[in-house]
Amino acid sequence: MPEGPSPGQNHLLAELPADVMARLMPLELVTMPLGKVLYESGDTLRHVYFPTDSIVSLLYVMESGASAEISVVGNEGLIGVALFMGGESTPSRAIVQSAGHAYRLPGQVIKEEFNRHGALLQLILRYIQALLTQMAQTAVCNRHHTIDQQLCRWLLLSLDRLPGNQLTMTQELIANMLGVRREGVTDAAGKLQKLGIIEYSRGHITVLNRDALEQLSCECYAVVKKETDRLLPYLTQSAHSDVEKVYIDQ
């Protein structure tokens, strides 16, 4: 049977010393259903979330309703960094991109630990720098690179942030993440299938050649991964299997 959720599945929590973890307890395990909005633009943040087997996207939403992803967070980090920056709120929306679980903690508890200026402070500051790098690179990518390249980058970043290389996602939500039309996502996925890099059938995508996917992605993926690995050395990447599956609900 598959292993149930545990705090250690979040790499940031797993890196914290035992005495720090003891002060953060009890962590509340919460279900993260697909499409759940953790907070809207301008909301005062009350909690932080540490994903284990889920992925959360941070989006900017325009007055017209159009949106675009600025970063993706999974088991490498946390949601709610505005609590540590002194602003208590953010103009972005946080929405569950891939269903799963996360551990939730009241903001006041983690702020008290953060203000001890100990292990948590150093770890979160490095994580925030990695997150800022991803945000900056995503902005460049959305402006200068093709939908095909953006999809490759998005798939790779998502797979890196899941424990088991499986993702449940609607095509419409992918399009919202990339800020493009759904037809553009379908077309880009079809091109990857023709190249033999993925198999796409009945809403399921199977990545057959990750190396080729990385080659077709723009340099943005490599920039983000290199900086994340440098800042967060605890993210020792497990060996990828020859075949990785991403499930997309139609």
Beta strands, then each sheet from edge to edge (+ up, - down):
strand 1: 28-32
strand 2: 37-39
strand 3: 47-51
strand 4: 55-61
strand 5: 67-73
strand 6: 93-98
strand 7: 100-106
strand 8: 168-170
strand 9: 198-201
strand 10: 204-207
strand 11: 244-249
sheet 1: 1+ 7- 3+
sheet 2: 2+ 6- 4+ 5-
sheet 3: 8+ 11+ 10- 9+
end
